Amino acid sequence: MATDFPLIFHSKYWFLYMLQKYLCKRYISSLKSVNFNFFSLHAKLSSALPPVLLLFLTLNLHGCGSESDQKQLVTLRGTTMGTTYNVSIKHHDAERLGQMIHKEVETILDNVNLEMSNWDKSSSISKFNYLRKTDPISITVTLAKILSGANKIHDQSEGAFDITLMPLTDIWGFGRKNVKRVPSEQEIETALKSVGQKRLLVLDQKRLTLRKKIDEASVDLSGIAKGFAIDQISTSLKARGISDFLVEIGGDLYASGEKGPESPWIIGIEKPDQRFGEVDVILRISNKAVATSGDYRNFFEKDNRRYSHIIDPKTGRPISHQTASVTVLAENAMNADAWATAMMVLGAKKGLVIAEKNNLAVFFILRKGANFHSVSSRHFKDAVLNSKTNE
């Protein structure tokens, strides 16, 4: 059912009110009401916990401007892929369109799940994973497209993004069994033999076939499927002539056009700690996708050592660098989604080198003792309204 954004305000968020007033006064001269919306970013390798929060400051404060905006803002909500989705559209006929679009959104999401879900045994990917032979199987154009995108980012990230990682996530307890433990060296070595998408998978886009080189090879598209679904929905909205909208699934998002007259969609990136509420960076987003990956919410500790759900496909072990979260801006959500995972695996030092090489907009938040500090690629700074990287 289509609903308007709810107003969320609490005394512990007093600073958000002050931030909102500041932004409105300085940047947004034509806004009329205030709506704070919280969406949790979905962990890239787990459907259970989000790595960091994005605060959508869709700011419309009464008295900040006098320009009239006759478009309606309607938000459609639901659940998918073990998380939630929110589709906000700004249109003169948004209420009427909302019901029609909601059905279309659900159909798109159902189709993506039917092809790419590892939790649905009847999905195309599940059937491929259960297959115990190395003959080519026929796949759809849609599946070929996302696999091709995954291969490209796998190559550009020097193997940091890998869709064959499932054997490793399973033995560490971050997969289907969800029993977190430290596996033996032998278990890691055995799992690594079934990891490596370039070595184990053969995609033929012309013939629309996919085959595995060993029986045990499997595919997990959780690090890219949400972004792909967002792009599918965005394309559908644009085909209907809707230019102002925001599509969000599990924290990954694509924002098109404007939230209001001459006002972009405003997004805050929160610091990755357990206290919540401290905004580190404010972004103005239009016709861009945003995705974040982090390690601080889904982990376990053993013998005073912390093990993150972010696993390096080369070592077979959780990452050990100081990067706590990564945010990526891209032209489409599929790339933003996959690159956020890749950059989290790489860490800030190597990640920045690859980001600059591939002209990527990336923002890293790193631990420094009990505190945090941030670094970003030069392309990211173009999108920042209020960032410590610009001080």
Secondary structure, 3 states (H helix, E strand, C coil): CEECCCCCCCHHHHHHHHHHHHHHHHCCCCCCCEEEEEEECCCCCCCCCCCCEEEEEEECCCCCCCCCCCCEEEEEEEEECCEEEEEEEEECCHHHHHHHHHHHHHHHHHHHHHHHCCCCCCCHHHHHHHCCCCCCEECCHHHHHHHHHHHHHHHHCCCCCCCCCHHHHHHCCCCCCCCCCCCCHHHHHHHHCCCCHHHHEEEECCCCEEEECCCCCCCCCCCCHHHHHHHHHHHHHHHCCCCEEEEEECCEEEEECCCECCECEEEEEECCCCCCCCEEEEEEECCEEEEEEECCCCEEEECCEEEECCECCCCCCECCCCEEEEEEEECCHHHHHHHHHHHHHHHHHHHHHHHHHCCCEEEEEEEECCEEEEEECHHHHCCEEEEHHHC
